[in-house]
Amino acid sequence: MTIIQLEYIVAVDKYGGFSKAAEKCFVTQPTLSMQIQKLEAELGIAIFDRAKKPIIATALGRKIIDEARDNLKGISRIKELVFEEADLIRGELQIGIIPTITPYLLPRFVFQFTKKYPLVNLVIEERITEEIVLGLQQDKFDAGIVVTPLDEPGIKETPLFYETFLTYLSPGHPLNDKAEIDINDLDIKQMLLLSSGHCFREQVVNICPDILKENQFSRLKLESGSLETLMQLVDAGYGYTLIPELAANQLNAAQKKHVKPLKSPQPVREVSLISNRLILKKNLLNALKEEIINSLPVYIKNNNQSHLVKWKNSKQE
């Protein structure tokens, strides 16, 4: 039994097939398959059920893979200790980010981070919160950037920033005459929401719980996971939506005229860097956190959560 063989079975489990696992391990598929077959022969059991597509572990294979993953964590930790002692920032960092954060935060830090740390390979995937948490638990991700609190066992939450919710109105909408918008002025029949399953939708619902009733939706039924789509519809003259503060920063001057704050106390979302409590790659994560915070606009850095109303995360996005 070798470390390479353990890495290969974990990779097959992670990527759901021999071909993809071989690609990610930078070996040929026959080489990877042969090493796994040798391990199975040595143990006298089948680790994978090859009749299933995608390939899945057998019952005993699952236990072996989990044990292999734990042992590989320990080996990785040895390497990390060496890097930390030498104060080195290097390696691969796999990050999951939710869709309502990615387009507004990622462009702010990713170029500078990769320029500053040329020995780091960033692998970034856009996923919903549930998938990111599962990925952390299964070592598919090293970290996630999500909205918290999650209160998820085994997950460490490190707040990065707080951003308020803003009203984005269509041109000519009567609420454009107001400097601030009262929540009671919002009509759900005119509001565009993300599709079910996205936590930003749940955030909006939690902000306006009293006006959200089953029979109040308009004739337009939109199933979209994109805030950009909602904003473009608003630009075209349809109602309004709520957007996070960083999204408003990317609007042009004409669009910003239709952005209105909600009256105090303003609702806010907490954006955090989450990781497994075992915290491998500590140096990498600290460097990532520092670069993200440095990239934020001053007005976001100055947000004081004690003066804002945080919503409770539904854990859906």
C-alpha positions as CSV (number, residue, x, y, z in Angstrom):
1,M,0.0,0.0,0.0
2,T,1.5,3.4,-1.0
3,I,0.6,7.0,-0.6
4,I,0.1,7.3,-4.3
5,Q,-2.5,4.5,-4.3
6,L,-4.4,6.3,-1.5
7,E,-4.3,9.5,-3.4
8,Y,-5.7,7.7,-6.5
9,I,-8.7,6.2,-4.8
10,V,-9.5,9.5,-3.1
11,A,-9.3,11.2,-6.5
12,V,-11.6,8.6,-8.2
13,D,-14.1,9.1,-5.3
14,K,-13.8,12.9,-5.6
15,Y,-14.3,13.1,-9.4
16,G,-16.6,10.2,-10.0
17,G,-14.5,8.4,-12.6
18,F,-11.1,7.0,-13.5
19,S,-10.6,9.3,-16.5
20,K,-11.2,12.6,-14.7
21,A,-9.2,11.4,-11.6
22,A,-6.2,10.5,-13.9
23,E,-6.4,13.9,-15.5
24,K,-6.4,15.7,-12.1
25,C,-3.5,13.5,-10.8
26,F,-1.5,14.2,-14.0
27,V,-1.1,10.5,-14.9
28,T,-2.5,8.3,-17.6
29,Q,-5.8,6.4,-16.9
30,P,-4.1,3.0,-17.3
31,T,-1.5,3.9,-14.7
32,L,-4.1,5.1,-12.2
33,S,-6.3,2.0,-12.9
34,M,-3.4,-0.4,-12.5
35,Q,-2.3,1.1,-9.1
36,I,-5.9,0.9,-7.8
37,Q,-6.2,-2.7,-9.0
38,K,-2.9,-3.5,-7.2
39,L,-4.3,-2.0,-4.0
40,E,-7.6,-4.0,-4.3
41,A,-5.6,-7.2,-5.0
42,E,-3.5,-6.5,-1.9
43,L,-6.5,-5.9,0.3
44,G,-8.5,-8.7,-1.4
45,I,-11.6,-6.5,-1.9
46,A,-13.2,-4.2,-4.5
47,I,-13.0,-0.6,-3.5
48,F,-15.2,0.6,-6.4
49,D,-18.4,-0.7,-8.0
50,R,-17.4,-0.2,-11.6
51,A,-20.8,-1.2,-12.9
52,K,-22.3,2.1,-11.6
53,K,-22.0,5.4,-13.6
54,P,-20.6,7.5,-12.1
55,I,-18.4,5.0,-10.4
56,I,-19.1,4.8,-6.7
57,A,-17.4,3.1,-3.7
58,T,-18.5,-0.2,-2.4
59,A,-19.7,-0.3,1.3
60,L,-16.3,-1.4,2.5
61,G,-14.6,0.8,-0.1
62,R,-16.3,3.8,1.4
63,K,-14.7,3.1,4.8
64,I,-11.3,2.6,3.2
65,I,-11.5,5.8,1.2
66,D,-12.6,7.8,4.3
67,E,-9.6,6.4,6.2
68,A,-7.3,7.1,3.3
69,R,-8.6,10.7,3.2
70,D,-7.9,11.1,6.9
71,N,-4.4,9.7,6.5
72,L,-3.6,12.0,3.5
73,K,-4.8,15.0,5.6
74,G,-2.1,14.1,8.2
75,I,0.5,13.8,5.4
76,S,-0.6,17.2,4.0
77,R,-0.3,18.7,7.4
78,I,3.3,17.7,7.7
79,K,4.0,19.5,4.4
80,E,2.1,22.6,5.7
81,L,4.1,22.6,8.9
82,V,7.3,22.9,6.8
83,F,5.8,25.7,4.7
84,E,4.6,27.5,7.8
85,E,8.0,27.2,9.4
86,A,9.6,28.6,6.3
87,D,6.8,31.2,6.0
88,L,6.1,29.9,2.5
89,I,2.9,30.7,0.6
90,R,2.6,27.9,-2.0
91,G,0.4,25.1,-3.1
92,E,-3.1,24.6,-4.5
93,L,-6.1,26.3,-2.9
94,Q,-9.6,25.1,-3.9
95,I,-12.3,27.5,-3.1
96,G,-16.1,27.4,-3.5
97,I,-18.0,30.8,-3.8
98,I,-21.7,31.3,-3.9
99,P,-23.2,33.0,-7.1
100,T,-24.4,36.2,-5.5
101,I,-20.8,37.0,-4.3
102,T,-18.6,35.7,-7.1
103,P,-19.1,38.4,-9.8
104,Y,-18.7,41.3,-7.3
105,L,-15.9,40.1,-5.1
106,L,-13.7,37.8,-7.3
107,P,-12.5,40.5,-9.7
108,R,-11.4,42.6,-6.8
109,F,-8.8,40.2,-5.4
110,V,-8.0,37.4,-7.7
111,F,-5.6,39.1,-10.1
112,Q,-3.6,40.8,-7.2
113,F,-3.6,37.5,-5.2
114,T,-2.2,35.4,-8.1
115,K,0.4,38.2,-8.9
116,K,1.5,38.4,-5.3
117,Y,1.7,34.7,-4.8
118,P,3.0,33.1,-8.0
119,L,3.5,29.7,-6.3
120,V,-0.2,29.3,-5.5
121,N,-2.6,27.7,-7.9
122,L,-6.2,28.9,-7.3
123,V,-9.0,26.6,-8.3
124,I,-12.4,28.4,-7.9
125,E,-15.9,27.0,-8.4
126,E,-19.2,28.7,-8.1
127,R,-21.5,26.5,-5.9
128,I,-24.4,26.9,-3.5
129,T,-23.7,26.9,0.2
130,E,-24.8,23.3,0.8
131,E,-22.4,22.0,-1.9
132,I,-19.6,24.1,-0.5
133,V,-20.1,22.8,3.0
134,L,-20.3,19.2,1.7
135,G,-17.1,19.9,-0.3
136,L,-15.3,21.0,2.8
137,Q,-16.4,17.9,4.7
138,Q,-15.2,15.7,1.8
139,D,-12.0,17.7,1.2
140,K,-13.1,18.8,-2.2
141,F,-12.7,22.4,-1.1
142,D,-10.1,24.0,1.1
143,A,-12.3,27.0,1.8
144,G,-15.5,28.6,0.9
145,I,-16.8,32.2,0.7
146,V,-20.4,32.2,1.7
147,V,-23.0,34.1,3.8
148,T,-23.0,33.3,7.5
149,P,-23.8,32.3,10.2
150,L,-24.2,28.7,9.3
151,D,-23.7,27.0,12.7
152,E,-22.5,23.9,10.9
153,P,-20.6,21.4,13.0
154,G,-16.9,21.1,12.1
155,I,-16.9,24.3,10.0
156,K,-14.9,27.4,11.1
157,E,-16.4,30.8,10.1
158,T,-14.2,33.8,9.7
159,P,-16.1,37.0,8.8
160,L,-14.6,39.0,6.0
161,F,-17.1,41.9,5.7
162,Y,-20.7,43.1,6.1
163,E,-22.7,44.6,3.3
164,T,-26.1,46.2,3.4
165,F,-29.1,45.5,1.0
166,L,-30.1,48.2,-1.3
167,T,-33.2,48.8,-3.4
168,Y,-32.6,48.9,-7.2
169,L,-35.5,50.6,-9.0
170,S,-36.6,50.7,-12.6
171,P,-36.3,54.1,-14.4
172,G,-39.5,56.1,-13.9
173,H,-40.6,54.1,-10.8
174,P,-42.3,56.5,-8.3
175,L,-40.1,55.3,-5.4
176,N,-37.1,57.0,-7.2
177,D,-38.3,60.3,-5.7
178,K,-37.5,59.0,-2.2
179,A,-34.1,59.4,-0.6
180,E,-34.6,56.2,1.5
181,I,-37.1,53.4,1.0
182,D,-39.3,52.1,3.9
183,I,-39.7,48.4,3.8
184,N,-43.5,48.9,4.1
185,D,-43.4,50.7,0.7
186,L,-42.2,47.6,-1.1
187,D,-44.8,45.7,-3.0
188,I,-43.9,42.1,-3.6
189,K,-45.9,42.1,-6.9
190,Q,-43.3,44.5,-8.3
191,M,-40.2,42.8,-6.9
192,L,-38.0,40.4,-8.8
193,L,-36.6,37.5,-6.8
194,L,-34.1,34.8,-7.5
195,S,-35.4,31.3,-7.9
196,S,-36.0,29.0,-5.0
197,G,-32.9,27.4,-3.6
198,H,-30.8,30.6,-3.6
199,C,-30.2,32.0,-0.2
200,F,-30.3,35.6,-1.5
201,R,-34.0,35.0,-2.2
202,E,-34.4,33.8,1.4
203,Q,-32.6,36.9,2.6
204,V,-35.0,39.2,0.8
205,V,-38.0,37.2,2.1
206,N,-36.6,37.5,5.6
207,I,-36.2,41.2,5.2
208,C,-39.8,41.6,4.0
209,P,-41.7,38.7,5.7
210,D,-44.9,40.5,6.2
211,I,-45.4,41.4,2.5
212,L,-44.6,38.0,1.1
213,K,-47.8,36.1,0.6
214,E,-48.6,33.2,-1.7
215,N,-51.2,35.1,-3.7
216,Q,-49.2,38.3,-4.2
217,F,-46.8,37.3,-7.0
218,S,-47.1,39.1,-10.3
219,R,-47.9,37.5,-13.6
220,L,-44.1,37.3,-14.4
221,K,-42.7,34.1,-13.1
222,L,-38.9,34.2,-13.4
223,E,-36.7,31.2,-12.5
224,S,-33.2,32.7,-12.5
225,G,-30.1,32.2,-10.4
226,S,-28.5,35.4,-11.6
227,L,-28.7,38.8,-10.0
228,E,-27.4,40.3,-13.2
229,T,-30.5,39.0,-15.0
230,L,-32.8,40.6,-12.4
231,M,-31.0,44.0,-12.7
232,Q,-31.2,43.9,-16.5
233,L,-34.9,43.4,-16.2
234,V,-35.2,46.3,-13.8
235,D,-33.2,48.4,-16.3
236,A,-35.8,47.4,-18.9
237,G,-38.5,48.9,-16.7
238,Y,-39.8,46.0,-14.7
239,G,-40.4,46.8,-11.0
240,Y,-37.4,46.5,-8.7
241,T,-35.2,44.1,-6.8
242,L,-32.9,44.2,-3.8
243,I,-29.1,43.9,-4.4
244,P,-26.1,43.6,-2.1
245,E,-23.9,46.6,-1.6
246,L,-20.9,45.4,-3.7
247,A,-23.2,44.8,-6.7
248,A,-24.2,48.5,-6.6
249,N,-20.6,49.5,-6.8
250,Q,-20.3,48.0,-10.3
251,L,-23.3,50.0,-11.7
252,N,-22.7,52.9,-14.0
253,A,-23.6,56.5,-13.0
254,A,-27.0,56.4,-14.7
255,Q,-27.9,53.1,-12.9
256,K,-26.7,54.3,-9.5
257,K,-29.4,57.0,-9.6
258,H,-31.9,54.2,-9.2
259,V,-30.2,52.7,-6.1
260,K,-31.8,53.7,-2.8
261,P,-30.9,52.6,0.7
262,L,-33.5,51.1,3.0
263,K,-34.4,53.1,6.1
264,S,-32.5,52.3,9.3
265,P,-32.0,49.8,10.8
266,Q,-30.6,48.6,7.5
267,P,-30.5,44.8,6.8
268,V,-27.1,43.4,6.2
269,R,-25.5,40.1,5.2
270,E,-22.3,38.7,6.8
271,V,-19.8,37.3,4.2
272,S,-17.3,34.9,5.6
273,L,-14.4,32.6,4.7
274,I,-15.3,29.1,5.9
275,S,-13.0,26.2,6.3
276,N,-12.8,22.8,8.0
277,R,-11.8,23.2,11.6
278,L,-8.7,21.0,11.0
279,I,-7.5,24.0,9.1
280,L,-4.9,22.7,6.6
281,K,-3.2,25.3,4.5
282,K,-3.4,27.9,7.2
283,N,-0.8,30.2,5.6
284,L,-2.7,30.1,2.3
285,L,-6.0,30.9,3.9
286,N,-4.6,33.8,5.9
287,A,-3.0,35.2,2.8
288,L,-6.4,34.9,1.0
289,K,-8.3,36.6,3.8
290,E,-5.8,39.5,3.9
291,E,-6.0,40.0,0.1
292,I,-9.8,40.0,0.1
293,I,-10.1,42.5,2.9
294,N,-7.5,44.7,1.3
295,S,-9.5,44.7,-1.9
296,L,-12.7,46.0,-0.4
297,P,-14.0,49.5,-0.8
298,V,-13.5,51.7,2.2
299,Y,-17.3,52.1,2.8
300,I,-17.6,48.3,3.0
301,K,-14.7,48.1,5.4
302,N,-16.3,50.7,7.6
303,N,-19.6,48.9,7.9
304,N,-20.3,48.3,11.6
305,Q,-22.5,45.3,12.0
306,S,-23.6,46.4,15.5
307,H,-25.6,49.2,13.8
308,L,-27.2,46.9,11.2
309,V,-29.7,44.0,11.4
310,K,-28.3,40.6,10.4
311,W,-30.6,38.0,8.9
312,K,-30.4,34.3,9.9
313,N,-28.9,32.2,7.1
314,S,-31.2,29.7,5.5
315,K,-28.2,27.7,4.3
316,Q,-29.7,27.3,0.9
317,E,-27.3,29.2,-1.4
